[in-house]
Amino acid sequence: MQKIRINDLARELEVKSKAILDVLPLVGVTEKKTHSSSIEPDEAERVKDYLHSKEAQSAPTGPSLTPSRPRSTFLTSPSLEMC
């Protein structure tokens, strides 16, 4: 199989090349790489699996119990109505 360029993989996964470069050592790729370097297809699969597992862990599972930030009262402030 043909090697995959890191910047093409990043575009496919809709992440920055830097994110791919940061993940490579975590999935066992120890060679120094740049955004224009190529990686083996099995290495690309490990990167995809890692990023998808991280995405699943950080995905919200239901409605947030934290109240949203209150709307600004800047325009309804009594002091501004007098201007």
C-alpha positions, -999 to +999 in steps of 0.1 A: +000+000+000+010+036-005+021+058+023-002+086+035+010+122+039+004+137+073-012+169+060-036+148+038-046+127+068-052+158+089-074+172+061-093+139+060-098+139+098-105+176+099-078+184+124-046+204+122-014+186+111+001+195+145-026+173+162-014+144+140+022+151+149+014+152+186-004+118+184+023+100+165+045+093+195+015+082+215+007+055+189+043+042+186+057+063+158+090+075+172+106+090+140+107+128+138+080+138+113+067+170+097+034+179+082+047+170+047+061+136+059+044+103+050+034+075+073+025+039+067-012+030+063-011+010+096+003+040+114-025+062+099-051+037+112-036+039+147-038+077+145-074+075+134-083+050+161-066+072+187-083+104+176-117+087+174-114+072+208-104+107+222-134+122+204-158+096+219-144+103+254-149+140+251-183+139+234-212+151+256-235+123+267-265+144+275-278+179+283-254+200+304-264+205+340-243+236+342-264+267+336-254+287+306-239+322+310-266+348+316-273+371+288-256+404+290-277+433+303-255+458+287-281+472+264-309+472+289-290+489+316-309+519+331-279+541+329-277+537+291-313+546+285-306+582+296-280+588+268 
